Every structure is written in structure tokens, then in C-alpha cells.
Amino acid sequence: MKSFNLLLVLLAGLPALIAQDATPNTQVGNFIFTIPAGWNPVEKGDTTFIFAPAPPPGTNTFIALSSNGLEGDLQNSFSQLWTGFKKSYRILQGGQPIPLHSRNGYDSFYAAATAADQSGRRWSVFVLGAQYRKRIQTVMFMSNVPPGSMLSAYEKTFQTFLASVRFGDALPGSPAAPPASAPVEERSLNLPPGALEGIYVGFGLGGGGRAGVKRLHFNPDGWVVKDVPQEGMIGFDFTAYRNDRNTNRSWVGRYRVDGEQISIVWQDYPDNRQFIKRNEKSASPGIDVYIPMCRCTGKKFSGKYNWGLITSGQYLQFFPDGTFIDHGVLDQMLVPNPYYDHPRTQRGKYSIQSQTMIFTFADGRRGMRTFYAPKAQESEPVFSWIGLGWHDLYEEHYQSQP
């Protein structure tokens, strides 16, 4: 019952929300909208999914956008759409189609319900079908997060997203509209003595004595966690992550700084202390030697950065005007992807915000990955190497240090 009450709150404010002046900055097909901060867009066939960040384990929350030809008029088309949904899900509460005319310039029908899938899991569902010319544009929100503050937060985000949705002619080959305003540069913290902040990268020895890249994320409060989110750092809550009961305790620790030496006690092994070193001025990490990564908000840079072996022909090339060329990399990095086995050459624009690189492709699609690069090279036009998610790409002229 609580889940359905949350949907009723969504419905009560829907006409006013859709009337809000929310400036869209992304176009996919005939959809024009603003992607919520931290949410990750993924293309699956003819449908664009926008996944919520940090879902509780075992749950999924997403927005889905798709388009089809009208079957008769809008009411009949929505009825067929909703009937098809009910063949796969059992409606527990709600589900009555309701007409709506939006001040954003379109007619639509929508339905909200609590539904159960074939395994018995309960979902909060909202489906809107809008008419654009001779097509029905479908916006769907689904979440199986239990009723509570997180589901409420996801639904409020969806309300804001829905308020931004408009429809217009698809413009393949042209860039998406620019954001309404440039991102605000994050100011560096005035750190107290002995405190570290941000991502540091070094090498560690693994099985068989092989060296591998290690990422540590330090917080000024004396806590450190291993690795970083792959999808992006926008909206990342360090404290919530380390306190989450599902976060591996071997990945959470306390640190202490003594000059260039850092000692760490990981929570799964409190009787043991790990010692590493830091080099704040270097662009080259070493075995148990960690270097800081730049925030790089607003940074524009150059260079051809290889993905794997040079002979693969897969690389990303960045230009100081904020554009990039992707030679078969992002189709295999932004997964799931229907072009994974046959990656394409694509163009677009890039921007960096909150240690996140946002790729806006020429057809309006967007993708994000956590971005990091040596802080020692932040003011230079080319980095020796960069990190995207959990992958490291090396500039074509990079030479490994002996």
C-alpha cells in the first residue's frame, strides 16, 4: 500500500510538474530531455534506458524511452501498449489510463500502478504515451526498490525528468544542445595536516608477482576505500558508500599520513597494517607508490589514447575544442551495447565534471565514466595516460618508466 501511495503523490503533482520550465540538453530520436545527474544512459536496441545510480543490492530502477507508430489514434495506441505490459505483469493496484494535455505541447495518456512480475517481485510503475506526429513516444519508470526514502528520491528525480521532456525532429549527425550553464568548478579543500582527498593511483603486486593498477579513494575524515565507481562520480556519497552494509569490509579502511608514507588498516584485518608511499609531484605511479589524480573540472586536453594493444586500432582521440573521435572503444566500454562485437567509429563532445567524463555523441546519446589523470599534468595540454572507469588508456607517445 505504501508503494502505491508514493505513486499517488507522483500523480497528484503531474500536471504542474509537466508545466515547469525545465531546460532540456539531450536529444535521442524525437525525445528531448535532461538526463538526471548521476543516472547512466544505455542503448539497448531501439530503447534508451537511463539507470539510477547506487541501486540497493538486488534492485533495479530505470527510465525507458521508446517510440512506435500509432495504431489508430493515441488512446487506442496507449491501450494496446498498456495491455501488452499487463500480459507480463500482474497489476496489484492502480493502472487506470488517464488523459493529459501537457503545456510542453503534447497530448498523452498515462497510467501508474503497483505490479508484480512473474517471480512475484513488486514494482512501482509509471507509463506515459505521448503523441508526436504519427508516433507514440513512450516514457516508462520502473523500480523494485522497497517503499521508503530511496524509492521516494528516485520518484522525485523522475518527476523532474518528466518535466523536462519535449519532442522534436531527430537530428542525426548533429550535436545535442549544450547544457543551460557550464558546470561549476569544484574548489580544492583546505586540508588539515595529515589529511588526503580524492583518487590516488599506484601499482600493487598480485598473484604470480604481476603488477596491476590499484586505485584508492581518500576522504579527509581519515577513511579510505579501494577503487572507484565505474559509471561516474557525479552524486557519489563517500560516507554512504563506506557505511553501506553491502560494501566489502576488505575495501574500507582507516589511514594515517606520516610524511610521504601512508599506513592503512583495512576493516577485515585490523591486526595488520599496510604501508604505501605517496608522490604528490609525479605523473608516474610505482609499486606501492601512489600519485594523486586531478579533479579536472572543465579541463580540455589533446592526445590519442590507445585502448589495449596499439595494433588493435582502438583508441580515443581528444581535441582542445572539447570534441573527440572514438575508434571502437566506447561501444565496448559503455556496456551493455548492441555494437559490442562490432565497435564503431563515432564523434562527439566531451566534458569533465566531478571526476566524471561525459560523452555526448553526435546523435545525442550520452555516456559517462569516472575520469582520472595525473594531477602533476593538470595544466599541460596532454596527459601521459588517463583512466576511464576501471580502464587505463595510454597516450600514443607514452613510454613506460624503467
Legacy VTK file of the C-alpha trace (Angstrom):
# vtk DataFile Version 3.0
C-alpha trace
ASCII
DATASET POLYDATA
POINTS 402 float
0.000 0.000 0.000
2.855 2.393 0.830
4.337 1.932 -2.630
1.054 2.848 -4.293
0.686 5.902 -2.051
4.030 7.148 -3.373
2.671 6.792 -6.901
-0.408 8.786 -5.932
1.862 11.605 -4.791
3.525 11.462 -8.205
0.163 11.636 -9.959
-1.156 14.494 -7.847
1.565 16.861 -8.970
1.943 15.626 -12.528
0.158 18.396 -14.477
2.048 21.125 -12.623
5.360 19.319 -12.969
4.998 18.868 -16.700
4.231 22.576 -16.936
7.540 23.518 -15.305
10.196 25.220 -17.375
12.943 22.566 -17.239
15.533 23.250 -19.945
16.465 20.013 -21.784
20.009 19.458 -23.063
19.949 15.982 -24.673
18.206 14.575 -27.729
17.686 10.890 -28.574
15.499 10.305 -31.594
12.450 12.535 -31.144
12.932 12.771 -27.348
14.442 15.972 -25.963
15.189 15.926 -22.234
17.677 16.403 -19.410
19.459 13.324 -18.043
19.341 13.326 -14.219
22.731 13.879 -12.601
24.457 10.573 -11.909
21.993 8.453 -13.923
23.573 6.325 -16.642
22.068 6.148 -20.168
22.447 2.861 -22.063
21.234 1.994 -25.567
19.588 -1.423 -25.955
18.260 -1.903 -29.459
15.574 0.725 -30.139
15.164 1.597 -26.450
17.168 4.055 -24.355
17.445 3.033 -20.698
18.549 5.533 -18.059
19.604 3.638 -14.936
19.507 5.094 -11.429
22.807 5.337 -9.538
23.698 3.243 -6.474
20.733 0.837 -6.529
20.345 -1.288 -3.386
21.553 -4.861 -3.996
19.005 -6.990 -5.794
17.021 -3.996 -7.073
16.744 -2.073 -10.294
15.412 1.395 -11.087
15.309 2.864 -14.566
13.627 5.170 -17.061
12.999 3.736 -20.538
12.318 5.692 -23.730
10.960 4.129 -26.919
8.905 5.109 -29.959
6.490 3.318 -32.275
3.962 4.134 -34.967
0.423 4.966 -33.883
-2.179 2.181 -34.064
-5.204 4.256 -34.979
-5.434 7.162 -32.534
-3.428 7.903 -29.376
-5.987 6.393 -26.990
-6.068 3.089 -28.857
-2.271 3.031 -29.154
-1.814 3.571 -25.424
-4.463 0.935 -24.669
-2.523 -1.616 -26.729
0.731 -0.579 -25.062
-0.731 -0.952 -21.556
-2.440 -4.241 -22.435
0.908 -5.608 -23.609
2.519 -4.595 -20.316
-0.225 -6.348 -18.325
0.473 -9.620 -20.148
3.882 -9.734 -18.422
2.988 -8.086 -15.099
0.063 -8.579 -12.729
-1.484 -5.268 -11.668
-1.932 -5.160 -7.895
-3.155 -1.566 -7.541
-3.948 1.312 -9.891
-3.421 1.042 -13.618
-6.269 3.181 -14.965
-5.292 5.135 -18.125
-5.724 8.904 -17.676
-5.607 11.536 -20.470
-3.322 14.536 -20.090
-2.521 17.589 -22.199
0.924 18.961 -21.394
1.889 22.619 -21.575
5.077 21.307 -23.138
2.929 20.877 -26.232
1.810 17.271 -26.430
-1.250 15.114 -25.737
-0.769 11.924 -23.767
-2.220 9.137 -21.660
-0.540 7.797 -18.544
-1.032 5.034 -16.005
0.549 4.349 -12.609
0.406 1.056 -10.769
1.953 -1.347 -8.334
2.643 -4.534 -10.291
4.187 -7.957 -9.719
6.414 -9.744 -12.208
6.339 -13.488 -12.865
8.680 -14.171 -9.924
6.458 -12.202 -7.538
8.666 -9.115 -7.183
6.719 -5.890 -6.703
7.388 -2.923 -8.972
6.358 0.710 -8.880
5.399 1.512 -12.466
4.586 4.692 -14.369
3.966 4.688 -18.133
3.244 7.711 -20.316
2.394 7.558 -24.008
2.555 10.883 -25.871
1.695 11.672 -29.455
4.320 13.251 -31.691
3.127 13.456 -35.286
2.191 9.868 -36.246
4.137 8.185 -33.464
3.545 7.268 -29.837
6.502 8.269 -27.669
6.669 6.097 -24.543
8.250 7.120 -21.243
8.374 4.387 -18.589
9.617 4.462 -14.995
10.057 1.186 -13.112
11.569 0.412 -9.708
11.517 -2.618 -7.435
13.137 -0.704 -4.566
11.046 -1.246 -1.408
8.920 1.722 -0.263
10.977 4.235 1.683
13.229 7.234 1.331
15.289 5.850 -1.571
12.255 4.994 -3.692
10.814 8.419 -2.882
14.080 10.069 -4.005
14.104 8.096 -7.260
10.482 9.060 -7.957
11.182 12.755 -7.308
14.075 12.563 -9.761
11.754 11.012 -12.324
9.232 13.815 -11.783
11.922 16.369 -12.616
13.000 14.329 -15.634
9.425 14.130 -16.911
9.063 17.889 -16.558
11.987 18.321 -18.976
10.641 16.029 -21.711
9.733 17.574 -25.044
9.540 16.178 -28.574
11.098 17.394 -31.801
12.582 16.286 -35.090
15.518 13.909 -34.755
18.770 15.466 -35.854
21.184 12.598 -36.588
24.762 13.751 -37.076
24.351 16.990 -35.128
25.445 17.661 -31.549
22.981 17.779 -28.686
22.021 21.169 -27.357
24.594 22.500 -24.867
23.817 22.487 -21.128
21.973 25.517 -19.821
25.034 26.556 -17.862
28.637 25.454 -17.529
29.499 23.191 -14.585
30.810 24.923 -11.508
34.483 24.364 -10.831
34.965 22.457 -7.593
37.247 24.307 -5.239
40.026 22.367 -3.559
39.582 21.705 0.105
41.842 23.377 2.645
43.028 20.096 4.050
44.304 19.856 7.604
47.749 18.288 8.162
47.682 14.537 7.644
44.504 14.541 5.531
44.187 13.374 1.922
41.347 13.908 -0.528
40.469 12.282 -3.833
41.688 9.442 -6.025
45.291 8.161 -5.875
46.682 5.556 -8.282
49.594 3.168 -7.792
50.733 -0.332 -8.657
50.441 -3.397 -6.467
51.776 -6.920 -6.834
49.182 -9.612 -7.356
49.275 -13.350 -7.901
52.376 -14.578 -9.675
54.190 -11.338 -8.872
52.437 -9.414 -11.636
51.937 -5.673 -11.117
48.455 -4.268 -11.514
46.896 -0.809 -11.284
45.369 -0.036 -7.884
43.047 2.875 -7.122
42.469 4.304 -3.645
39.886 6.961 -2.798
40.801 9.034 0.268
38.466 11.200 2.331
39.713 13.984 4.651
37.922 12.351 7.611
40.599 9.631 7.792
38.743 6.946 5.817
39.863 5.332 2.551
38.157 2.883 0.168
39.560 0.724 -2.590
38.710 1.526 -6.192
36.132 3.962 -7.561
32.665 3.704 -9.181
32.972 2.823 -12.847
29.958 4.741 -14.154
30.924 8.177 -12.763
31.440 10.180 -9.575
28.608 12.691 -10.000
26.500 12.491 -6.849
28.784 9.878 -5.246
28.413 9.859 -1.446
31.685 8.628 0.053
30.342 8.228 3.591
27.197 6.398 2.494
29.283 4.029 0.378
31.744 3.081 3.110
28.926 2.630 5.645
26.792 0.513 3.313
26.499 -2.978 4.791
26.962 -4.417 1.293
30.361 -2.767 0.824
33.138 -5.329 1.257
34.897 -4.628 4.576
38.226 -5.509 2.939
37.718 -2.398 0.794
37.226 0.029 3.689
39.972 1.246 5.999
41.442 3.985 8.167
44.611 5.764 7.060
47.361 7.814 8.679
49.890 10.022 6.906
53.483 10.313 8.113
55.371 12.465 5.624
55.456 10.546 2.340
54.340 7.318 3.985
50.711 6.253 4.378
49.661 3.450 6.697
46.260 1.802 6.254
44.336 -0.603 8.471
41.621 -2.402 6.490
38.491 -3.356 8.398
38.631 -7.055 7.553
42.140 -7.403 9.012
42.541 -4.889 11.876
45.689 -6.557 13.248
47.623 -5.892 10.047
48.824 -2.544 8.706
49.579 -1.826 5.045
52.304 0.697 4.204
52.454 2.600 0.939
54.151 5.813 -0.208
52.821 8.873 -1.999
54.484 11.165 -4.525
52.460 14.334 -4.952
54.586 15.700 -7.813
54.925 12.667 -10.068
52.839 11.635 -13.078
54.092 8.030 -12.916
52.872 5.634 -10.225
55.101 2.818 -8.969
54.944 -0.369 -6.924
53.253 0.739 -3.678
53.876 4.374 -4.738
50.637 6.322 -5.274
50.174 9.617 -7.087
47.166 11.998 -6.889
44.651 12.384 -9.681
43.322 15.754 -10.776
39.713 16.891 -10.397
39.999 18.375 -13.905
36.540 20.002 -13.943
36.224 21.931 -17.213
39.575 20.587 -18.463
40.144 20.332 -22.201
43.152 18.391 -23.483
44.628 16.656 -26.534
46.089 13.327 -27.475
45.437 9.905 -28.931
44.929 7.365 -26.135
45.205 3.693 -27.021
42.794 1.059 -25.755
44.831 -2.102 -25.181
47.442 -3.026 -27.764
48.443 -0.383 -30.307
47.899 -2.943 -33.075
44.198 -3.193 -32.156
43.488 0.153 -33.811
41.133 1.071 -30.956
41.708 4.490 -29.438
40.104 7.710 -28.223
41.378 10.988 -29.641
40.654 14.202 -27.730
40.891 17.779 -29.001
41.223 21.060 -27.056
37.934 22.361 -28.522
36.054 19.776 -26.456
35.448 17.236 -29.226
36.555 13.619 -29.518
36.785 10.785 -32.027
36.089 7.270 -30.784
37.693 4.468 -32.783
35.916 1.369 -31.497
36.383 1.993 -27.757
33.142 3.249 -26.227
30.941 0.563 -27.777
32.956 -1.908 -25.692
33.303 0.322 -22.626
29.706 1.539 -22.234
28.028 -1.833 -21.889
25.597 -3.465 -22.440
25.826 -2.341 -26.055
24.404 -3.900 -29.249
27.606 -2.919 -31.099
29.951 -4.577 -28.595
31.175 -7.181 -31.097
31.401 -4.659 -33.930
32.516 -1.353 -32.348
32.033 1.772 -34.439
33.902 4.969 -35.155
31.950 7.853 -33.606
32.327 11.563 -32.935
31.031 13.877 -30.273
31.775 16.295 -27.474
33.234 15.630 -24.045
33.158 17.467 -20.746
34.601 16.733 -17.301
32.728 17.350 -14.071
33.183 15.870 -10.581
35.881 13.470 -11.868
33.392 12.210 -14.454
33.808 12.389 -18.226
30.507 12.914 -20.029
30.451 11.815 -23.669
27.764 13.403 -25.857
27.665 11.666 -29.214
26.706 13.387 -32.444
23.264 11.729 -32.426
22.508 12.997 -28.902
23.250 9.808 -26.964
25.283 10.232 -23.797
27.513 8.071 -21.663
29.628 8.602 -18.570
32.689 7.093 -16.962
34.747 8.072 -13.937
37.723 10.098 -15.205
41.146 10.415 -13.620
44.540 11.616 -14.847
47.815 12.636 -13.147
47.381 15.819 -11.119
51.013 16.690 -11.892
49.985 17.189 -15.549
46.713 19.035 -14.926
47.988 22.281 -16.501
49.559 20.534 -19.516
47.814 20.068 -22.881
48.449 16.290 -22.999
48.329 13.603 -20.304
50.719 10.637 -20.336
47.749 8.412 -19.544
44.139 8.663 -18.420
41.664 6.413 -16.625
38.049 5.848 -17.647
36.108 3.717 -15.194
38.335 0.750 -14.450
40.330 1.050 -17.672
43.617 2.847 -18.296
44.451 4.323 -21.695
47.970 5.425 -22.584
48.867 8.328 -24.864
50.445 7.152 -28.118
53.887 8.538 -27.200
53.875 7.176 -23.642
56.946 5.204 -22.608
56.976 3.032 -19.501
59.440 4.043 -16.835
62.233 1.519 -16.154
LINES 1 403
402 0 1 2 3 4 5 6 7 8 9 10 11 12 13 14 15 16 17 18 19 20 21 22 23 24 25 26 27 28 29 30 31 32 33 34 35 36 37 38 39 40 41 42 43 44 45 46 47 48 49 50 51 52 53 54 55 56 57 58 59 60 61 62 63 64 65 66 67 68 69 70 71 72 73 74 75 76 77 78 79 80 81 82 83 84 85 86 87 88 89 90 91 92 93 94 95 96 97 98 99 100 101 102 103 104 105 106 107 108 109 110 111 112 113 114 115 116 117 118 119 120 121 122 123 124 125 126 127 128 129 130 131 132 133 134 135 136 137 138 139 140 141 142 143 144 145 146 147 148 149 150 151 152 153 154 155 156 157 158 159 160 161 162 163 164 165 166 167 168 169 170 171 172 173 174 175 176 177 178 179 180 181 182 183 184 185 186 187 188 189 190 191 192 193 194 195 196 197 198 199 200 201 202 203 204 205 206 207 208 209 210 211 212 213 214 215 216 217 218 219 220 221 222 223 224 225 226 227 228 229 230 231 232 233 234 235 236 237 238 239 240 241 242 243 244 245 246 247 248 249 250 251 252 253 254 255 256 257 258 259 260 261 262 263 264 265 266 267 268 269 270 271 272 273 274 275 276 277 278 279 280 281 282 283 284 285 286 287 288 289 290 291 292 293 294 295 296 297 298 299 300 301 302 303 304 305 306 307 308 309 310 311 312 313 314 315 316 317 318 319 320 321 322 323 324 325 326 327 328 329 330 331 332 333 334 335 336 337 338 339 340 341 342 343 344 345 346 347 348 349 350 351 352 353 354 355 356 357 358 359 360 361 362 363 364 365 366 367 368 369 370 371 372 373 374 375 376 377 378 379 380 381 382 383 384 385 386 387 388 389 390 391 392 393 394 395 396 397 398 399 400 401
